[in-house]
Amino acid sequence: MCLAELAAHRPTTITGLAARGGEAGAVVLHRLAELGFMAGESICVLQRGPGGREPIAVQVGDTVFALRHHEAGFVQVKAPQ
C-alpha cells in the first residue's frame, strides 16, 4: 500500500519507493530518498490537511515532513496490523 492511503496515527514501516511518472517522478524519488524515506524506516501519518487531503504531515524517525498527496503516493509502506 502507499503512504497516501495510510490512516493517521497508524505507525508502520517503509517498504520502498515506487517509481512512476517518468523524469518528474525520478526527481521526486531522488528527493524523498535524500530526505530519509528509505526501506526499513518507521513512518506515521500525524495529520492531514483540510478535507483529509493536503498537506499530509508524516513523521519519519524523529523528523516531521509535510508531503503533497502525489508525493506520498511514491512511498510504499507495510499494511498496519
Backbone as ProteinMPNN parsed JSONL, in Angstrom:
{"seq_chain_A": "MCLAELAAHRPTTITGLAARGGEAGAVVLHRLAELGFMAGESICVLQRGPGGREPIAVQVGDTVFALRHHEAGFVQVKAPQ", "coords_chain_A": {"N_chain_A": [[0.848, -1.174, 0.0], [0.351, 2.355, -0.416], [1.736, 5.333, 1.084], [-0.048, 7.473, 0.911], [-2.5, 6.287, 1.271], [-2.579, 5.493, 3.879], [-3.985, 5.511, 7.113], [-4.281, 8.071, 9.635], [-2.14, 8.161, 12.517], [-1.285, 5.492, 12.609], [1.288, 3.758, 13.036], [3.875, 2.444, 10.964], [6.055, 0.694, 8.653], [8.36, 1.722, 6.17], [8.472, 0.212, 3.016], [9.617, 0.633, 0.6], [10.324, 2.743, -2.292], [8.217, 3.705, -4.915], [8.63, 3.786, -8.336], [7.35, 6.036, -10.691], [5.803, 8.09, -13.193], [7.735, 9.04, -15.006], [10.448, 11.242, -15.866], [9.954, 13.392, -14.109], [8.908, 12.017, -11.943], [11.162, 10.582, -11.189], [12.734, 12.602, -10.13], [11.268, 13.282, -7.841], [11.431, 10.838, -6.441], [14.207, 10.731, -5.971], [14.543, 12.976, -4.32], [12.927, 12.287, -2.093], [14.363, 10.066, -1.163], [16.761, 11.338, -0.45], [15.838, 12.789, 1.719], [15.438, 10.835, 3.595], [13.49, 8.881, 3.355], [13.508, 5.804, 3.377], [13.635, 2.247, 2.811], [12.684, 0.237, 5.541], [12.649, 2.215, 7.456], [10.81, 3.675, 10.16], [7.503, 5.023, 10.01], [4.84, 7.397, 10.246], [1.634, 8.718, 9.712], [0.778, 11.807, 10.801], [-1.106, 13.858, 10.62], [-3.665, 15.156, 8.452], [-4.38, 17.557, 5.9], [-6.977, 20.098, 5.351], [-10.138, 18.656, 4.723], [-9.106, 16.147, 4.661], [-6.99, 15.845, 2.903], [-4.384, 17.485, 1.52], [-1.805, 19.44, 3.131], [-0.005, 16.396, 3.935], [1.036, 15.506, 7.014], [3.805, 13.808, 8.071], [5.76, 11.576, 10.073], [9.037, 10.555, 10.04], [11.237, 8.565, 11.52], [12.708, 10.721, 13.766], [11.913, 13.049, 12.58], [9.66, 15.433, 11.176], [7.691, 15.801, 8.291], [6.016, 17.591, 5.655], [4.012, 16.492, 3.137], [2.862, 16.467, -0.263], [-0.098, 15.007, -1.668], [0.419, 13.5, -4.03], [3.17, 13.07, -3.769], [3.295, 11.476, -1.488], [2.229, 9.214, -2.572], [4.342, 7.9, -3.783], [5.683, 6.579, -1.794], [5.981, 3.466, -0.469], [4.444, 1.4, 1.925], [4.277, -0.931, 4.678], [1.309, -2.697, 5.279], [-0.61, -1.737, 8.066], [-1.092, -3.639, 11.081]], "CA_chain_A": [[0.0, 0.0, 0.0], [1.16, 3.576, -0.444], [1.587, 6.222, 2.229], [-1.232, 8.313, 0.716], [-3.665, 5.51, 1.699], [-2.434, 5.148, 5.292], [-4.76, 6.309, 8.064], [-3.481, 8.791, 10.629], [-1.795, 7.552, 13.808], [-1.082, 4.047, 12.443], [2.71, 3.597, 12.722], [4.228, 1.314, 10.111], [7.421, 0.7, 8.14], [8.518, 1.945, 4.732], [8.978, -0.968, 2.313], [10.369, 1.08, -0.574], [9.798, 3.863, -3.07], [7.7, 3.212, -6.188], [8.918, 4.653, -9.486], [6.249, 6.314, -11.616], [5.77, 9.474, -13.625], [8.835, 9.446, -15.872], [11.56, 12.03, -15.326], [9.477, 14.153, -12.947], [8.816, 11.049, -10.854], [12.526, 10.265, -10.758], [13.179, 13.723, -9.293], [10.585, 13.127, -6.555], [12.044, 9.68, -5.779], [15.545, 11.119, -5.515], [14.39, 13.903, -3.197], [12.436, 11.53, -0.942], [15.491, 9.273, -0.664], [17.672, 12.275, 0.22], [15.226, 13.204, 2.981], [15.442, 9.719, 4.531], [12.392, 7.945, 3.122], [14.212, 4.597, 2.947], [13.062, 0.983, 3.28], [13.043, -0.126, 6.904], [12.421, 3.343, 8.377], [9.458, 3.778, 10.712], [6.778, 6.183, 9.487], [3.485, 7.544, 10.765], [0.893, 9.909, 9.299], [0.364, 12.53, 12.0], [-2.292, 14.686, 10.373], [-3.955, 15.521, 7.067], [-4.898, 18.911, 5.72], [-8.429, 20.254, 5.264], [-10.823, 17.681, 3.887], [-8.373, 14.889, 4.667], [-6.098, 15.775, 1.742], [-3.029, 18.033, 1.608], [-0.637, 18.57, 3.126], [-0.01, 15.245, 4.831], [2.16, 15.585, 7.953], [4.295, 12.469, 8.385], [6.979, 11.506, 10.863], [9.986, 9.506, 9.673], [12.211, 8.641, 12.606], [12.424, 11.85, 14.654], [11.694, 14.232, 11.753], [8.312, 15.603, 10.628], [7.657, 16.362, 6.941], [4.714, 17.835, 5.034], [4.053, 15.989, 1.761], [1.674, 16.535, -1.113], [-0.71, 13.689, -1.857], [1.107, 12.737, -5.084], [4.48, 12.661, -3.248], [3.044, 10.357, -0.58], [1.939, 8.051, -3.404], [5.588, 7.231, -4.152], [6.214, 5.87, -0.626], [5.299, 2.205, -0.204], [4.518, 1.043, 3.338], [3.684, -2.19, 5.107], [-0.054, -2.5, 5.787], [-0.621, -1.876, 9.525], [-1.793, -4.827, 11.606]], "C_chain_A": [[0.889, 1.23, 0.0], [0.812, 4.462, 0.752], [0.339, 7.093, 2.118], [-2.507, 7.619, 1.199], [-3.672, 5.223, 3.198], [-3.252, 6.084, 6.175], [-3.821, 6.978, 9.067], [-3.288, 7.957, 11.893], [-1.72, 6.032, 13.752], [0.378, 3.821, 12.061], [2.952, 2.342, 11.888], [5.667, 1.48, 9.639], [7.41, 0.935, 6.639], [9.09, 0.674, 4.111], [9.776, -0.593, 1.075], [9.726, 2.303, -1.202], [9.407, 3.339, -4.438], [7.965, 4.227, -7.289], [7.673, 4.792, -10.349], [6.373, 7.758, -12.062], [6.963, 9.954, -14.421], [9.908, 10.242, -15.164], [11.15, 12.832, -14.094], [9.363, 13.245, -11.728], [10.178, 10.678, -10.307], [13.075, 11.356, -9.847], [12.557, 13.604, -7.899], [11.198, 11.966, -5.78], [13.401, 10.033, -5.195], [15.45, 12.016, -4.283], [13.894, 13.183, -1.95], [13.553, 10.694, -0.325], [16.486, 10.159, 0.084], [17.15, 12.692, 1.596], [15.148, 12.071, 4.006], [14.281, 8.765, 4.417], [12.986, 6.674, 2.517], [13.517, 3.365, 3.519], [13.593, 0.667, 4.674], [12.83, 0.983, 7.923], [10.987, 3.307, 8.897], [8.82, 5.069, 10.21], [5.372, 6.196, 10.07], [2.87, 8.816, 10.196], [0.38, 10.564, 10.576], [-0.948, 13.265, 11.803], [-2.438, 14.93, 8.881], [-4.539, 16.924, 7.03], [-6.41, 18.933, 5.642], [-9.056, 19.248, 4.3], [-10.104, 16.348, 3.801], [-7.381, 14.745, 3.533], [-4.708, 16.317, 2.063], [-2.964, 19.214, 2.559], [-0.83, 17.408, 4.097], [1.23, 15.374, 5.708], [2.553, 14.169, 8.339], [5.564, 12.574, 9.219], [7.779, 10.302, 10.408], [11.104, 9.593, 10.698], [11.804, 9.763, 13.55], [12.047, 13.12, 13.9], [10.282, 14.251, 11.18], [8.409, 16.322, 9.285], [6.213, 16.629, 6.539], [4.837, 17.435, 3.567], [2.757, 16.301, 1.037], [1.164, 15.11, -1.304], [0.043, 12.878, -2.906], [2.499, 12.298, -4.632], [4.332, 11.46, -2.32], [2.739, 9.079, -1.355], [3.172, 7.283, -3.849], [6.113, 6.332, -3.033], [5.367, 4.63, -0.355], [5.518, 1.819, 1.256], [3.879, -0.32, 3.575], [2.288, -1.884, 5.643], [-0.047, -2.695, 7.298], [-1.456, -3.075, 9.953], [-3.106, -4.452, 12.222]], "O_chain_A": [[2.058, 1.152, 0.378], [-0.262, 4.348, 1.343], [-0.271, 7.418, 3.136], [-3.494, 8.289, 1.504], [-4.678, 4.753, 3.728], [-3.214, 7.302, 6.004], [-2.711, 6.506, 9.309], [-4.147, 7.166, 12.28], [-2.051, 5.355, 14.725], [0.684, 3.702, 10.875], [2.308, 1.312, 12.09], [6.408, 2.31, 10.165], [6.556, 0.41, 5.924], [10.07, 0.121, 4.611], [10.532, -1.413, 0.553], [8.724, 2.825, -0.713], [10.174, 2.607, -5.063], [7.569, 5.388, -7.185], [7.025, 3.804, -10.695], [6.99, 8.568, -11.369], [7.192, 11.16, -14.511], [10.244, 9.967, -14.012], [11.92, 12.938, -13.139], [9.684, 13.653, -10.612], [10.336, 10.48, -9.102], [13.802, 11.065, -8.896], [13.24, 13.802, -6.894], [11.459, 12.095, -4.584], [13.707, 9.677, -4.057], [16.192, 11.834, -3.318], [14.391, 13.442, -0.854], [13.675, 10.622, 0.898], [16.995, 9.77, 1.135], [17.929, 12.919, 2.521], [14.825, 12.317, 5.168], [14.093, 7.916, 5.289], [12.969, 6.488, 1.3], [12.889, 3.428, 4.577], [14.784, 0.808, 4.95], [12.83, 0.725, 9.126], [10.062, 2.953, 8.166], [9.5, 6.076, 10.01], [4.789, 5.148, 10.35], [3.505, 9.871, 10.196], [-0.364, 9.95, 11.341], [-1.797, 13.298, 12.694], [-1.456, 14.912, 8.139], [-5.113, 17.405, 8.006], [-7.06, 17.906, 5.842], [-8.553, 19.027, 3.198], [-10.445, 15.508, 2.968], [-6.963, 13.63, 3.224], [-3.944, 15.685, 2.792], [-3.96, 19.907, 2.767], [-1.705, 17.44, 4.963], [2.353, 15.353, 5.203], [1.738, 13.415, 8.87], [6.336, 13.524, 9.093], [7.28, 9.177, 10.387], [11.836, 10.582, 10.741], [10.691, 9.765, 14.075], [11.877, 14.17, 14.52], [9.766, 13.22, 10.75], [9.115, 17.322, 9.154], [5.295, 15.97, 7.027], [5.669, 17.977, 2.84], [1.691, 16.387, 1.648], [1.9, 14.14, -1.125], [0.285, 11.689, -2.702], [2.973, 11.249, -5.069], [5.145, 10.536, -2.358], [2.967, 7.98, -0.85], [3.06, 6.126, -4.255], [6.9, 5.422, -3.29], [4.179, 4.735, -0.049], [6.636, 1.9, 1.765], [3.061, -0.793, 2.787], [2.107, -0.916, 6.38], [0.463, -3.706, 7.781], [-2.403, -3.468, 9.272], [-3.828, -5.319, 12.713]]}, "name": "protein", "num_of_chains": 1, "seq": "MCLAELAAHRPTTITGLAARGGEAGAVVLHRLAELGFMAGESICVLQRGPGGREPIAVQVGDTVFALRHHEAGFVQVKAPQ"}
